[in-house]
Amino acid sequence: MKLTPEVESRIIEMAWEDRTPFEAIKLQFGFNESDVIRLLRSRLKPNSFKLWRQRVSGRNTKHVKLRNPEISRGYCPSQYKHR
């Protein structure tokens, strides 16, 4: 699938966000966790990819099934505020 630079950038940004689950990326862009990993591996520097993998491994917030059921939002309440 050919991605525009904007879409690619947004997927990478969502992958780095702690509270954005992989399921949200799948719903919005059709990329499952494996696809996201493949994209980041090809676009990030090796050390950056390694840091990202360490960061997301075992994180409850990156998988909907592991999240607290009371949390339905995909981002922090203070994020995306209109100024």
MOPE-V167600 format. One record per pair of residues at least 12 apart in sequence whose C-alpha atoms are under 6 Angstrom apart, sorted by the first residue. I is the first residue (numbers start at 1). J is the second residue. If there is no record, write none. Layout:
i & j
I & J
I & J
This chain:
i & j
19 & 61
19 & 74
19 & 75
20 & 74
21 & 62
21 & 63
22 & 62
